[in-house]
């Protein structure tokens, strides 16, 4: 004897289609959010590299500024301009 298949009710068909739709939506959502996360991580790495490069430039400029404001450099520029460094003319003001 062959078994007879029972017909599915409307509710069962609706629940099966809802389950399939939900599972499909979850998989698509997971892949979409992973792709978004990946692109955000790539952008973060680009920004980190940019910040690192800018920090190096800033450090280099700071070193140049420190060179230019050194006492030896000021004395050299003063000598080239015909001025002289006289320690007796320096007045220190204290608060």
C-alpha positions as CSV (number, residue, x, y, z in Angstrom):
1,X,0.0,0.0,0.0
2,X,1.3,3.4,-1.0
3,X,1.1,6.1,1.6
4,X,-1.1,9.0,0.7
5,X,0.3,12.4,1.0
6,X,-1.6,14.8,3.1
7,X,-2.3,18.2,1.5
8,X,-0.8,21.2,3.2
9,X,-3.1,23.7,4.6
10,X,-2.9,27.4,3.7
11,X,-1.4,28.2,7.1
12,X,1.4,25.6,6.6
13,X,2.2,26.9,3.1
14,X,2.3,30.4,4.5
15,X,4.6,29.4,7.3
16,X,7.0,27.6,5.0
17,X,7.2,30.6,2.6
18,X,7.6,33.0,5.6
19,X,10.4,30.8,7.0
20,X,12.2,30.6,3.6
21,X,11.8,34.3,3.1
22,X,13.2,35.1,6.6
23,X,16.2,32.8,6.3
24,X,17.0,34.3,2.9
25,X,16.7,37.8,4.3
26,X,19.0,36.9,7.2
27,X,21.7,35.5,4.8
28,X,21.5,38.5,2.5
29,X,21.6,40.9,5.5
30,X,24.7,39.1,7.0
31,X,26.6,39.3,3.7
32,X,25.6,43.0,3.2
33,X,26.7,44.0,6.6
34,X,30.0,42.1,6.3
35,X,30.6,43.9,3.0
36,X,29.8,47.3,4.7
37,X,32.1,46.5,7.6
38,X,34.9,45.5,5.2
39,X,34.6,48.8,3.3
40,X,34.6,50.8,6.5
41,X,37.7,49.0,7.8
42,X,39.5,49.8,4.5
43,X,38.6,53.4,4.9
44,X,39.8,53.4,8.5
45,X,43.2,52.0,7.4
46,X,43.5,54.7,4.7
47,X,42.8,57.4,7.2
48,X,45.4,55.9,9.7
49,X,48.0,55.9,6.9
50,X,47.1,59.5,6.1
51,X,47.4,60.5,9.8
52,X,50.7,58.7,10.1
53,X,52.1,60.6,7.1
54,X,50.9,63.9,8.4
55,X,52.4,63.2,11.8
56,X,55.8,62.6,10.1
57,X,55.5,65.8,8.2
58,X,54.6,67.7,11.4
59,X,57.5,66.2,13.2
60,X,59.8,67.2,10.4
61,X,58.5,70.7,10.4
62,X,58.9,70.9,14.2
63,X,62.5,69.9,13.9
64,X,63.1,72.6,11.2
65,X,61.4,75.2,13.5
66,X,63.7,74.2,16.4
67,X,66.7,74.5,14.1
68,X,65.7,78.0,13.0
69,X,65.0,79.3,16.5
70,X,68.3,78.0,17.9
71,X,70.7,80.6,19.4
72,X,73.4,79.7,16.9
73,X,71.1,80.4,14.0
74,X,70.0,83.7,15.5
75,X,73.6,84.8,16.1
76,X,74.4,83.8,12.5
77,X,71.5,85.8,11.1
78,X,72.4,88.8,13.3
79,X,76.0,88.7,12.2
80,X,74.9,88.6,8.5
81,X,72.7,91.6,9.1
82,X,75.6,93.5,10.8
83,X,74.2,93.2,14.3
84,X,76.0,91.8,17.3
85,X,75.0,89.7,20.3
86,X,75.6,91.6,23.5
87,X,74.7,89.6,26.7
88,X,74.8,92.8,28.8
89,X,71.8,94.3,27.0
90,X,69.5,91.3,27.9
91,X,67.0,92.0,30.7
92,X,65.1,89.1,32.3
93,X,61.7,90.0,33.6
94,X,60.2,87.8,36.2
95,X,56.6,87.7,37.3
